[in-house]
Amino acid sequence: MIQIDRRIFLHFDYILILLIIPIIAISYFLVNELHPTLAHKQLLYYGTGVLAFLFFFLVPIRKLLWMIPFIYWSNVALLVSVYFFGVKKLGARRWLELPFVHFTIQPSEIMKIAFIMMLAYLIYQNPPDEKRGYGLKEFAKFSVYILIPFVLIAKEPDLGSALILLFVGYGVLFIIGVNFRIWLGIFVALAISAPLIYANLHDYQKKRINDFLSEKPSYHVRQSIIAIGSGGLTGQSKEDATQTHLKFLPIAVSDFIFSFYVERFGFWGGVVLITFYALIIIYLMMMVLYMKSNYLIQVVAASLALLIFLYSGVNIAMTLGYAPVVGLPLPLFSHGGTSFITFMILFGILENLLSFRHDTLYDSVKFGEE
C-alpha cells in the first residue's frame, strides 16, 4: 500500500484547489446542458487530468531536476519533426500521428510544460542579482530558450500558442528581475519593427486583425455579443437561451463558452466567473511574493498566473469583440482535454513543489506492501 507522511498534507495548498473546483463544476453543467455526449467525454478528460495531477504531485521533481534540459530539448525535437512528419488539419501542420494507434499529439501543448520547467531550472541554477536583476548576458541566454519554441510553433502556424509562450517567458523574467534598460531597448525595437512583423504574418492572421479593427465585427463575434446581451443581469432559463440552443452561437462549448455562460447566468454570473479567475491569479502572485527564496515555486506559480491571465483575458475579450478571434480556450472551462490536462499537470507540479519543500519528505512517500 501507499504510505504518505502526514507532514506533506500540511504544506498542500487546499485554497488553490477550492478555487479551481467551482470553475470545473460550472463548465460541466453547461457542456452537459448543450451536449450530453460531449459531457461524458469531458468526464474522461477530468479523470485523466486528475490522474496526471496526482502523478506529478507524487513524483520527486526536485530529485529529477537534471532531466529537465533533456525533456526540453526532446520537445524541441518533436516541434522540428512536425515539419517533416506532421499531420495537416485546417491549413496548419501542428500534430504528430503516433504509429499503429492512429492517435495524434500536439507537441506545442506538451512544450508549454517543458518550457516552464526549463525556465524554472535555469533560474534555479543561476538566480538573479538581488539589486540589479539579470544582465544582458544572462538575458540573452534565457532568450535563446524562449525564442526557439516561439519560432518553431509560430511557423506551424500557431501564432496564438507561440505568443503565449513568448509572453509567459518574458513575463516570468520581468517578475523575477531583469535590468530595466534591457526592457526599454526591447520596447523601442518592437515599436520600430512592428510594420515588418505585420508584413510577415499569414493572410488568415492579417484577416483576424483586420476583422478586429473593422467597424463591423465578424459573424462569430456578432452572435457572441448578442448572446451576452440577451443574458441581461441575471441570465435566461434553458428554454429562453435561444442564441445558444438554436445554434446561432458558434463553438458554444469551447471558444465561445463564456458567451453561452453569460446568456444563461447573466452579467452577475459573468462577474462571479471572472472573480474566480482573478482570485486564482492574485493568489498565485501572492505565492510568488511569499516564496522569494524558492525560485522553482516562484517560476511555476508566476507562469501559471500569466497563463491563466492571458488565456482568460484574451478569450473573454474575444467574445466581446475587444480582441481578434484566436483559438485560445477559457482555462479549465472550455470543453476539451489537451488544455485541461496541461493545466492540471502544472497545478500538480506546483502542489508538489509546495508540499515537498524539503527533499527528505520524498522519502516519506513509499509504494508497496506495508
N, C-alpha and C positions, 0 to 999 in steps of 0.2 A: 504493500500500500504506500501511498504518497505521504511523507511526513514533512510538514512545513512548520518552521519555528513561528510562534505567535508574534514575535517581535516584528516580523515582516509586515503584518497587518497593521501595526502601529504607525508605520510610515506610508501605508497605502492611502492614496488621495481619493476619498469617497465623494467629496464635493464635486469633483470633475465628472464622475460617473453619474451623479444625480442631476447634473446639468445636461448631460447628453441624452438620458433616457426619455424625457418628455419629447424631444425633437424626433427621436426614432418612433415613439408611440403614435404621435400625430401623423407622421408620414405614412405609417402602415394603415392607419384609419382611412386616409384619403385614397391611397392606392387600392385598398380593398373595396372602397365605395365605388370606384370607377371601373376597376378591372380586377375582379376576384382571382382570376388566373394569374395575373402578374403579382398579386399579393402573396399567393402561395410560393411563387418563385422568389419573392423578396424575403420570405421566411428562410429560404435556403441560404440566401446571401447573409442574413442576420446570423444564422448558425455558423456559417463559415467565418464570418467576421469575429464572432465570439471566440471560436477555436483559435483563430490567428492571434487574437488579443492575448489569450491565455498562454499560447506557445511563447510569444515574445515577452510576456511578463515573467515567465519562469526560466527562460534561457539565460545563462550567465553572461550578459552582454559585456560587462567590464573585463571579464577574463578573456573575451574573444575580440577585443578591440583590434588586435593585429590582423584580423580577417577583413576589416572594413575596406582598406585600399584594394584588395583582391576583388571584393564584391563590387566596388565602384567601377573598376576597370572592366570587369566581366559584363556589367550593364552597358558600359560604353561600347564594348564589342557587339552586344546584342543590337544596340542602336545602329551601328555600322552595318550589321548583317541585314537589317531591314532594307537597305538599298539594293542588296543582291538577291535576297530570298523573300522579301516582304510580300504580303497579300494586299492587293489594292482594293479598297472599298470607297465608294463615293468620291472618287478622284484623288484619294490620299493613300499613300503606302505607309501604314503605321503598324501593321500587325505581322506577327510571325505564326505560321501554322506548325504545330507540333506533329512530327511524323507519326503515322499509323493511327493516331486517335482523332485526327482532323479537328483539333481544338486550337483556337488562336489565342495568343497572348499579346498584350500591348506593352512593349519594352519601356515606353515613355512613362507609363504609370509606375512600373517597378523602379524606374530610375529615381522617382521622387523620394523614395525611402532611402535608397543608396546614396543619393545626393545629400540629403540632410545628415545622414550618419557620417558621410565623408567630411562635411563641414565641421561637425562636432568633433571628429577625430583630429582634424588639422588644428582646430583652435585649442583643443585639449593638449595636443603635443607642443603647441607654440602659442602660449597665452599672450595677449596684447600688453603693451606697456600701460600701466595704470593711469598715467597722466596724459601721454601723447597718443595712445592707441597704436594701431598698426601703421607703419611707414609705407612708402611706395614699394619697396622690395617685397614685403610680405603681402601687400595688397595685390601686386601683380601675380604672385604665386596663387593666391586664392582665386583671382580672376580666371586663371587657366582652368581650374577645376569647375568654375561656374559656366564659362563660355563654351567649353567643349560640348556638354549635353545641350546647351541652348542652341548652338548652331545645328547639331545633328537633328534635334527634334523640329526646329523651325523649317528645315529642308524637307520634312516628310510630305506635305507641310502640315504642321500643327502649331501655328504661331501662338495660340492661346496657352497651351501647356508649356511652350518654351518660355513665354513671357512670365508665367507663374514662377518657374524655376529661377529666372533672372531676378525677379523682384524679391523672392524669398532669399536667394543667396546674398544679394547686396543689402537687403533689409536686415538680415542677421548680422552682417559686418557693421552696419550702421549702429545697431543696438549694442554689439559687443565693444565697438570702439575703433574708429579709423580717423586719422588726421583730417581735419575739416578742409584743408587745402586740396586734398585729393577729390573730395566731393564737389568742390567748386569747379575744379578742372573738368570733371565728368559732365557737370551740368552745362558748361559752356560748349563742350564738344558735342553733346546731344543736340543742343539748340542749333549749332552750325550744320550738323549732318542730317537734321530731320527731313529736308526735301529729298536727299539721296536715299534715305531709308524708305520713304513712301514710294519713290520711283521703283524700288526693287521688290515691292510687295506683289503677291499673286493677284490676278484680276478679281477673284472672289473676295479677297481680303480688302481690296480697294472698294469693291461694291458695298461691303458691310459698313465701311467708314462713310461712304457717300450716302448710303441709306440713313445712317445715324445723323449725318449733318443736314440732310434734306428736310424741308418743312413738313413733308408728308411721310409719316413712319411707314415701314413695311407692313404687309398684311398680318404677319405673325404678331408684331408689336401692337397693331391696332386692336386685334382681337384680345390681346393680353390686357390692354388698357381698359377695354370695355368690360372684361370680366372683373377687374379690380374695382372699377367704378360701380358696377352693379351690386357689389358686396355691401356698399354703404358702410355704416358704422358698426353694425352687429352681424352682418352676413345674411346669406339666403339659406333657406332649407334645401335639402337634397333635391326636391321636386322643382324648386324655383331657380336652382343654379343652372339655368338653361345654356349659358355660354359654354360651360364645360360639358354637361351631359348630352347636349345636342351636337357635340364635336366641332363647335366653332373655334374653340381654343385648341391650337395645335400643341402636340407634345406635352399634354397636360400633366403627366405624372413624372416628367423628367425636367427638361429645360424650363418649362413654364409652370412648374408645380406651385410656385409662390402665388401666381395669378389665381390658380384653382383654389388654393388655401384661403386667399383673401375674399374670393367670391363666396366661399362657404362661411367664413368666420369674420369677415368684415375688417374695417380699419383697426379696431381694437385687437382683433386676433392677430393681425399683422404686427402690431406693436409688441404683443406678447412674444411672438416668434423672434423678432429682431432683438428683443431684450435678452432672450436666452443666448443668442449668438454673442451679443455684446458682453454678457456676464462671463461666458467662456473665454473670450478674448482678454477681457480685463483680468480675469483670474490667472490666466496663463502669463500675462505680462507681470502681474504681481509676483508670480513664481520666479520669473527671470530676475526681478529686483531682489527677492529674498535669498536666492541661491547664487549670490555673487561669486562665491569661491568654487562653485561647481559648474565648470564650463559645459560638460556633457548635458546636464539638465537645462542649463540656460539656452543652449543652441536648439535642443529639441523642443522646448516649450515655446521659444520665440518663433521657430519655424512653424509650429502648429498654429500659433496665434496669427501669423502672417497668412498662412494658407486659408484658414477659416475666414479671415477678414477679406482677402482677395476674392475667394470663391463666392462667399455670400454677398459681398458688396457688388461685384460685377453681375452676378446672376439677378439680384433684386433690381439693380439699376437697369439691366437689360429688359426686364419685364415692364418697367415703367417708361422705357424709351429714352433713358438717360445714358445708355452705353450701347455699343454695337452688339448685335446678336452673335454670340460665340457659344460654343458647346461646353460651357462650364457649369457643372451641376451645383445645386444647393447642398452644402456639406451635410451628410447623414440624413438628408431629407428627400432628395430626388431619387426616383426609382433607378436601380442599377447596382451591380455588385462590385465593379472594379474600384470606383471611388470610395464606396463604403468600406470595403476591406482594407484599402490603403490607409484610410483614416484610423480604423481600428488597430491596425498594426502600429501606427505611430503613437496612438494612445497607449497601447501595450508596452511599447519601448519606453515611453515617458514614465509610466507607472513602475516599470522595472527599475529605472534609474532612481526613482524616488524611494521605492521600498527597499532596494538593496543598496543603500548608500554606503554601506561598509561591506567590503569583499567577503568578510567572514560569514555574512548572512547567506551567501550562496551555498555554503557547506551545510546550512540548515535545511535545504531542500533535498530530500532523498527519495529515490524511486526504488521500489522493490518490496519484498516481503518484510513485515515487521518482525 
